C-alpha cells in the first residue's frame, strides 16, 4: 500500500460526526487497557517523533468492527520526559484516506512494547475499509481490511497458513497470497514464530539468506519474545500480507516452546530455565501485543478460543488445542517394560481415557454451545494439529519394518500372495497404531466428543490443521467408523517437511507411500511449502493447495497443485475430487 496517502484537514463539522460515529476500544497488551474514541488514556503523552517500521495489520473482523494494529518505533525522548507516544488512527472507505468513517487517538509506551491495538467499531458489514496511523508528522503505510458479511453472504474465501520459520527460508508463501485480491480473511493456525536459538532448528542456510534469528539465544523472557516478533514483522512479505487482508489467528507450540502443553513443554527444563509458567506468561503477553487479536476475556489472556460467523455460509470456531486444556503428551517408549515388551492394552487404554483432555471441559462446553446455536451451513474448526487418524502399521511403529519396505510388502501381497512369509503375514494382519501423540491421536476421547457433538446437532464439519509442515487431506471417521466430516491440512510457510527424511526418494513416491499406509488419508504433499485457499458456499467447501517452488530465493513461482471438496448433507461430508 502507498504509505504517502494524505489525511484530510481536520474540519470542525467532521469532528462532531466522528465523535458520534465512532465508539472505540483502545487495547493495550492482551486487550487490558480500554478507552473511548479520542481518549488520551491518562496524562499527556510526549510528542516523540516515531517510525512505523513493523507495518500495519488488522484482525478478528466482525460485522461492525475490526482490530487495527501497528507498532511505533520512537526516537529516544529527552531525559525526564514521559515515554508515552500518542498515535492517531483513521479508517476510510478509500485508499487515499479521504472519506473517513472513524478516527481516534491511542497511547502506547514501552510497557506494551510500543504496540497499538484499536478496536474500530461502527463499521458496516461486508465492506472493505482502509486504515492508517500517524505519530507526530510521520504516517504509517495504508492497510486494507474487511468486515464480516451479512447473513445473505453467498461465498467465503480463506487463506490458511502455518509454520513460518524465519531462518528456514523466505516467506514467498506470504508474498504469493498478498498478491491475491479474492481473500476475505487470512487464517494463521499456529507457529507464527519459532522460539529456537539462532543455531537451532532449520537454520542451515540462515546466514546465507540473511535471516539469522534475533535474539540469538532460546526465547525465555518477555524481551526475548518481543524481539523475535519484531524481527519477523520486518519481513516485507509478511508486512504486505498483513496490510492487505485481516488475520484471524491462534497460537500453537512454537509461540511458546516445542510440544508445549498446559504446564510444560518437551524441551523446557525448569531447573535451568526457570518455571514454565513464567515463560508461558511472557510468550502470551508478547503474542497479544504483536498480533491483531481481540481477547475474548481480557482478564484471562490464555483464553483465545472464539467464533466468527460468515453469514449463513460458515461458522468458524478457532480452538486452542495447545495450552488452555491440554494434558501432557503420552510417550510411546514408556510403554515398553524391562524385557522390551510393548504393553499395547495399556497404551490404547490411556489413549482413550476420558480423563485425558486436549481442549478442557470449559472449551468443549463452549464449542457445543456455539455449534448448537449456529445456523450456518458449515461448521469449520480452525485449530493447530491433525485431527484425522494418522495411524501406522504396528510393524512400522515398533521399528520392525520401515515405511518403504512395508509399502512394498503391501504391493507384493496384493500381486503375489504366495510370496509373503509367515512373519510378513503377521505384520499385514496386525492393527495400526497411533504414533503422532502430540495430535488428536493422543487425545482420542476429546476427538470423539467433537465428532459426537457434530452428529448430535447434524452439522457439516470441516477441520483445518497445520503443525506438521506437510499438506494432507483426510476423511474423518468416529470410533464406530461413521463418516463425520473432512480435514484439510496446510503445508508450512517455510519449515521443512518430510523431504529431509527421504532425501534419495522421489517426493511424489513418498507422498503416495503415506496415502497407501494410512487408511483415512486421501491426499498428501510432503516436500513443498505452501498454503491453502478454502472457499465455502452453501453447496460445498473447496480446498486448493497452493505451493511455491522455493523458499531459498526471492524469485519464485507458485501454482495450485491439487483441489478437493466436500459437499453438504448427511450423505456427503466426505472428500471428493473437484469437477471444475
Residue pairs with C-beta under 8 A, 6 or more apart in sequence:
1 95
1 130
1 141
1 142
1 143
1 144
1 243
1 244
2 95
2 141
2 142
3 139
3 140
3 141
3 142
4 139
5 95
5 96
5 97
5 132
5 139
5 142
6 96
6 97
7 90
7 97
7 132
7 134
7 139
8 14
8 97
8 98
8 100
14 100
18 37
18 38
18 100
18 102
18 103
18 104
19 37
19 38
21 101
21 102
21 122
22 37
22 38
22 101
22 102
22 103
22 104
22 120
22 121
22 122
23 36
23 37
23 121
23 122
24 35
24 36
24 37
24 102
24 104
24 118
24 119
24 120
24 121
25 34
25 35
25 36
25 118
25 119
25 121
26 33
26 34
26 35
26 39
26 41
26 104
26 106
26 107
26 116
26 117
26 118
26 119
27 33
27 34
27 67
27 117
27 118
27 119
27 294
27 295
27 298
28 108
28 111
28 112
28 117
29 111
29 112
29 113
29 115
29 285
29 288
29 289
30 284
30 285
30 288
30 289
30 295
30 298
30 301
31 117
31 288
31 294
31 295
31 298
31 301
32 298
32 299
33 41
33 112
34 298
35 41
35 106
35 107
37 102
37 103
37 104
38 104
38 105
39 104
39 105
40 86
40 105
40 107
41 106
41 107
42 84
42 107
43 82
43 84
44 82
45 82
45 84
45 85
45 86
45 107
46 77
46 81
46 82
46 83
46 84
46 85
47 86
47 136
48 74
48 75
48 77
48 83
48 85
48 135
48 136
49 74
49 75
49 135
49 136
49 137
49 138
50 72
50 73
50 74
50 75
50 85
50 87
50 114
50 135
50 136
50 138
51 72
51 73
51 138
52 70
52 71
52 72
52 73
52 133
52 135
52 138
52 139
52 140
52 141
53 71
53 73
53 234
54 70
54 71
54 73
54 230
54 233
54 234
54 239
55 70
55 140
55 141
55 233
55 238
55 239
55 242
55 243
56 68
56 69
56 70
56 131
56 132
56 133
56 140
56 141
56 142
56 143
56 242
56 243
57 68
57 69
57 70
57 143
57 242
57 243
57 247
57 291
57 292
58 66
58 67
58 68
58 69
58 131
58 143
58 145
58 242
58 245
58 246
58 247
58 292
59 66
59 67
59 69
59 246
59 247
59 248
59 249
59 291
59 292
59 293
59 294
60 66
60 67
60 246
60 247
60 248
60 292
60 293
60 294
60 306
60 308
61 145
61 146
61 147
61 148
61 185
61 246
61 248
61 308
62 147
62 148
62 308
63 125
63 126
63 147
63 148
63 149
63 150
64 121
64 122
64 123
64 124
64 125
64 147
65 119
65 120
65 121
65 122
65 123
65 147
66 119
66 120
66 123
66 129
66 145
66 146
66 147
66 246
67 117
67 118
67 119
67 120
67 292
67 293
67 294
68 89
68 91
68 116
68 117
68 118
68 119
68 120
68 131
68 133
68 143
68 145
68 292
69 115
69 116
69 117
69 118
69 242
69 291
69 292
70 87
70 115
70 116
70 133
70 140
71 113
71 114
71 115
71 116
71 230
71 233
71 290
72 85
72 87
72 108
72 114
72 116
72 133
72 135
73 114
74 83
74 85
74 114
74 135
77 83
83 109
83 110
84 107
84 108
84 109
85 107
85 108
85 109
85 114
85 135
86 105
86 106
86 107
86 135
87 105
87 106
87 107
87 108
87 116
87 133
87 134
87 135
88 103
88 104
88 105
88 133
88 134
88 135
89 103
89 104
89 105
89 106
89 116
89 118
89 120
89 131
89 132
89 133
89 134
90 97
90 100
90 102
90 103
90 131
90 132
90 133
90 134
91 100
91 101
91 102
91 103
91 120
91 123
91 129
91 130
91 131
92 98
92 99
92 100
92 101
92 129
92 130
92 131
92 132
93 99
93 101
93 127
93 128
93 129
93 130
94 130
95 130
95 142
95 144
97 130
97 132
97 142
101 122
101 123
101 129
102 120
102 121
102 122
102 123
104 118
106 116
106 117
106 118
108 114
108 115
108 116
112 289
113 226
113 286
113 289
113 290
115 289
115 290
116 133
117 292
119 294
120 131
123 129
123 147
124 147
125 147
125 148
125 149
125 150
126 146
126 147
126 148
126 149
126 150
126 153
127 146
127 147
128 144
128 145
128 146
129 144
129 145
129 146
129 147
130 142
130 143
130 144
130 145
131 142
131 143
131 145
132 139
132 140
132 141
132 142
132 143
133 139
133 140
134 140
141 239
141 243
142 243
143 242
143 243
143 244
144 243
144 244
144 245
145 245
145 246
146 184
146 185
146 245
146 246
148 308
148 309
148 310
148 311
149 156
149 310
149 311
150 311
151 311
151 312
152 311
152 312
153 310
153 311
153 312
153 313
154 313
154 537
154 538
155 313
155 535
155 536
155 537
156 184
156 185
156 310
156 311
156 313
156 314
156 535
156 536
156 537
157 182
157 183
157 184
157 533
157 534
157 535
157 536
158 183
158 184
158 185
158 186
158 187
158 316
158 533
158 534
158 535
158 536
159 177
159 180
159 183
159 185
159 186
159 187
159 245
159 531
159 532
159 533
159 534
160 186
160 187
160 189
160 382
160 464
160 466
160 488
160 490
160 531
160 532
160 533
160 534
161 173
161 174
161 177
161 186
161 187
161 188
161 189
161 466
161 490
161 493
161 531
162 188
162 189
162 190
162 191
162 252
162 384
162 465
162 466
162 467
162 490
162 491
162 492
162 493
163 190
163 191
163 254
163 466
163 467
163 469
163 492
163 493
163 494
163 495
164 171
164 173
164 174
164 191
164 192
164 193
164 232
164 238
164 492
164 493
164 494
164 495
165 191
165 194
165 201
165 202
165 492
165 493
165 494
165 495
166 193
166 194
166 211
166 213
166 231
166 232
166 235
166 494
167 194
167 198
167 202
167 203
167 205
167 206
167 209
167 211
167 212
167 213
168 201
168 202
168 203
168 205
168 206
168 494
168 495
168 496
168 551
169 205
169 209
169 211
169 494
169 529
169 550
169 551
169 552
170 209
170 211
170 237
170 494
170 551
170 552
170 553
170 554
170 556
171 235
171 237
171 238
171 493
171 494
171 551
172 237
172 529
172 548
172 550
172 551
172 554
172 556
172 558
173 493
173 494
173 529
173 530
173 531
173 548
173 551
174 235
174 237
174 238
174 240
174 241
174 493
175 237
175 240
175 241
175 556
176 531
176 546
176 548
176 556
176 558
177 183
177 186
177 241
177 245
177 531
178 237
178 240
178 241
178 243
178 244
178 245
183 244
183 245
183 533
184 245
184 310
185 245
185 246
185 247
185 248
185 308
186 241
186 245
186 246
186 247
186 248
187 247
187 248
187 249
187 316
187 382
187 464
188 247
188 248
188 249
188 250
189 249
189 250
189 252
189 382
189 383
189 384
189 464
189 465
189 466
189 490
190 250
190 251
190 252
190 253
190 254
190 255
190 322
190 384
190 466
190 467
191 252
191 253
191 254
191 255
191 466
191 467
191 492
191 495
192 232
192 249
192 251
192 255
192 291
193 225
193 228
193 229
193 232
193 254
193 255
194 201
194 213
194 228
194 254
194 495
195 218
195 219
195 225
195 228
195 254
195 255
195 256
195 257
195 258
195 283
196 203
196 213
196 218
196 219
196 254
197 213
197 216
197 217
197 218
198 206
198 212
198 213
198 214
198 215
198 216
198 217
199 216
200 213
200 218
202 494
202 495
202 496
203 212
203 213
205 552
206 212
206 213
209 552
213 228
213 231
214 227
214 228
214 231
215 224
215 227
215 228
217 224
218 224
218 273
219 225
219 228
219 283
220 273
220 274
220 279
220 282
221 279
221 282
222 282
222 285
222 286
224 282
225 282
225 283
225 285
225 286
225 287
226 286
226 289
226 290
228 286
229 286
229 289
229 290
230 290
232 238
233 239
233 242
233 290
242 292
246 292
247 291
247 292
248 308
248 316
248 318
248 382
249 291
249 292
249 293
249 318
250 304
250 305
250 318
250 319
250 320
250 322
250 382
250 383
250 384
251 287
251 304
251 320
251 322
251 323
251 384
252 322
252 384
252 385
252 466
252 467
253 259
253 260
253 265
253 322
253 384
253 438
253 467
255 283
255 287
256 265
256 279
256 280
256 283
256 284
256 322
256 323
257 265
257 266
257 267
257 268
257 276
257 279
257 283
258 265
258 266
258 267
259 265
259 266
259 267
259 329
259 438
260 266
260 268
260 280
260 322
260 323
261 322
261 323
261 326
261 327
261 328
261 329
262 323
262 324
262 325
262 326
262 327
262 328
263 276
263 277
263 328
264 270
264 276
264 328
265 276
266 329
268 276
268 279
270 276
273 279
280 302
280 323
284 301
284 302
285 301
287 293
288 295
288 301
293 304
294 306
295 301
295 303
295 304
296 303
296 304
296 305
296 306
297 303
302 320
302 323
302 324
303 320
303 324
304 318
304 320
304 324
305 317
305 318
305 319
305 320
305 324
305 363
305 366
305 367
306 317
306 318
307 315
307 316
307 317
307 318
307 370
307 374
308 315
308 316
308 318
309 315
309 316
309 374
309 376
310 316
310 376
310 536
311 376
312 375
312 376
312 377
312 538
313 376
313 377
313 378
313 536
313 537
313 538
314 376
314 377
314 378
314 380
314 536
315 370
315 371
315 374
315 376
315 378
315 379
315 380
316 380
316 382
317 367
317 370
317 371
317 379
317 380
317 381
317 382
318 382
318 383
319 359
319 363
319 367
319 381
319 382
319 383
319 384
320 359
320 363
320 383
321 358
321 359
321 383
321 384
321 385
321 440
322 384
322 385
324 359
324 360
324 363
325 357
325 358
325 359
325 360
325 361
325 362
325 363
325 364
326 357
326 358
326 359
326 360
326 443
327 356
327 357
327 358
327 443
329 437
329 438
329 442
330 347
330 350
330 351
330 356
330 437
330 442
331 437
332 347
332 397
332 435
332 437
335 342
335 343
335 344
335 346
335 347
336 342
336 343
337 343
342 398
344 433
347 433
350 356
351 434
351 437
351 441
351 442
351 444
352 444
352 445
353 445
354 445
356 442
356 443
356 445
356 446
357 364
357 443
357 445
357 446
358 440
358 442
358 443
358 446
358 447
359 367
359 446
364 446
364 449
364 450
367 450
367 453
368 453
371 379
371 453
371 454
371 457
371 459
372 457
374 459
377 460
377 536
377 538
377 568
378 460
378 461
378 462
378 536
378 541
378 568
379 454
379 459
379 460
379 461
379 462
380 461
380 462
380 463
380 464
380 534
380 536
380 541
381 387
381 450
381 461
381 462
381 463
381 464
382 464
383 463
383 464
383 465
384 465
384 466
384 467
385 438
385 439
385 440
385 465
385 466
385 467
385 468
386 436
386 439
386 440
386 441
386 465
386 467
386 468
386 472
386 474
386 487
386 489
387 439
387 440
387 447
387 450
387 463
387 465
387 476
387 487
388 440
388 463
388 465
388 472
388 474
388 475
388 476
388 487
388 489
388 520
388 521
389 432
389 434
389 441
389 474
389 477
389 518
389 519
389 520
390 434
390 435
390 436
390 439
390 441
390 474
390 518
390 521
391 432
391 433
391 434
391 435
391 441
391 518
391 519
392 403
392 432
392 433
392 435
392 517
392 518
393 401
393 406
393 427
393 428
393 430
393 432
393 433
393 517
394 427
394 430
394 431
394 432
394 433
395 401
395 406
395 427
395 430
396 402
396 403
396 406
396 517
397 432
397 433
397 435
398 433
400 427
401 409
401 427
403 513
403 514
403 517
404 502
404 505
404 513
406 427
406 517
407 513
407 516
407 517
409 420
409 424
409 427
409 428
410 428
410 516
410 517
412 419
412 420
413 419
413 420
413 424
413 428
420 428
432 518
432 519
434 441
434 442
434 444
435 441
436 442
436 468
438 467
439 467
440 446
440 447
444 479
448 478
448 479
451 476
451 478
451 484
451 485
452 478
454 461
454 484
454 485
455 478
455 482
455 484
458 570
460 485
460 566
460 568
460 569
460 572
460 573
461 476
461 484
461 485
461 486
461 573
462 485
462 486
462 487
462 488
462 534
462 536
462 541
462 566
463 476
463 485
463 486
463 487
463 488
464 487
464 488
464 489
464 490
464 532
464 534
465 472
465 487
465 488
465 489
465 490
466 489
466 490
466 492
468 489
468 497
469 491
469 492
469 495
469 496
469 497
469 498
470 489
470 491
470 492
470 497
470 498
470 524
470 525
470 526
471 489
471 490
471 491
471 523
471 524
471 525
471 526
471 528
471 530
471 532
471 545
471 547
471 562
472 487
472 488
472 489
472 521
472 523
472 524
473 486
473 487
473 488
473 489
473 521
473 522
473 523
473 524
473 543
473 564
473 575
474 486
474 487
474 489
474 518
474 520
474 521
474 522
474 575
475 483
475 486
475 487
475 520
475 522
475 574
475 575
476 483
476 484
476 485
476 486
476 487
476 520
477 483
477 484
477 520
478 484
483 573
483 574
484 573
485 566
485 573
486 541
486 566
486 573
486 574
486 575
488 532
488 534
488 543
488 564
490 530
490 531
490 532
490 545
491 497
491 525
491 528
491 529
491 530
491 531
491 545
491 547
492 529
493 529
493 531
494 529
494 551
495 529
497 526
497 527
497 528
497 529
498 510
498 514
498 526
498 527
499 507
499 510
499 526
499 527
502 510
507 526
507 527
507 528
510 526
510 527
511 524
511 525
511 526
511 527
512 524
514 521
514 524
514 526
515 521
515 522
515 523
515 524
522 564
522 575
523 545
523 562
523 564
523 575
525 545
525 547
525 561
525 562
528 547
528 548
528 549
528 561
529 547
529 548
529 551
530 545
530 546
530 547
530 548
530 558
530 561
531 546
532 543
532 544
532 545
532 546
533 543
533 544
533 546
533 560
534 541
534 542
534 543
534 544
535 541
535 542
535 543
535 544
536 542
538 568
539 567
539 568
540 565
540 566
540 567
540 568
541 565
541 566
542 563
542 564
542 565
542 578
543 563
543 564
543 565
544 560
544 562
544 563
545 560
545 561
545 562
545 563
546 558
546 559
546 560
546 561
547 558
547 559
547 561
548 556
548 557
548 558
549 556
549 557
549 558
549 559
550 556
563 577
563 578
564 575
564 576
564 577
564 578
565 575
565 576
565 577
565 578
566 572
566 573
566 574
566 575
566 576
567 573
567 576
